[in-house]
Amino acid sequence: DIQMTQSPSSLSASVGDRVTITCQASQDISNYLNWYQQKPGKAPKLLIYDASNLETGVPSRFSGSGSGTDFTFTISSLQPEDIATYYCQQYDNLPPAFGQGTKLEIK
Amino acid sequence: EVQLLESGGGLVQPGGSLRLSCAASGFTFSSYAMSWVRQAPGKGLEWVSAISGSGGSTYYADSVKGRFTISRDNSKNTLYLQMNSLRAEDTAVYYCAKGGGLRFLEWFSWAYWGQGTLVTVSS
């Protein structure tokens, strides 16, 4: 099974800051990598698919990059509504697997 | 508008059974694979099971293989998860999710999720 290692596990930043989360796969997954946002008590929301494509309706301050085993998720200017937990997920191989999550808080 | 509505969660004793349902609308249900994804309280996301659009192919996480059965009724636009021999570690919110496209790998990319239903396994 492919393991997804996400870092950091938690992050505190100020409004307007640039925020970066990394995700590393235990083997090459090409670009079959998604990023989700989950707010408390809510279902996950797909933000980025195929590593770098912005889902329709998602603000352009969110972006993703990478391929192979190393991926990056960036919020260019943190907004108060971005407070959530973020997960990466690979779908190159079964079973599909999530990273352990990054809890983002406002400083 | 795509809508997914789960039901059937509740409190069950260890060793017991429960059947979850997910009513789908707003898309051609039979054309898309569907998955169940769960989240234990305070924990991360875990894929549980998937089924092809026709229902002819099913996939399971090792943690539930042999205990859970995924199925669908395309005439009713409904997805099911039959859960038997439940354990305390199966306690979680269970989400149904719509596969992203027609290619096999896209089945496991989820842009649409239900609101979730809570399953609690406890004596």
Interface residues (C-beta under 8 A of the other chain):
Chain A: Y32 N34 Y36 Q38 K42 A43 P44 K45 L46 Y49 E55 Y87 Q89 Y91 D92 L94 P95 P96 A97 F98 G99 Q100 G101
Chain B: V37 G44 L45 E46 W47 Y59 A61 D62 Y95 G100 L105 E106 F108 S109 W110 A111 W113 G114 Q115 G116
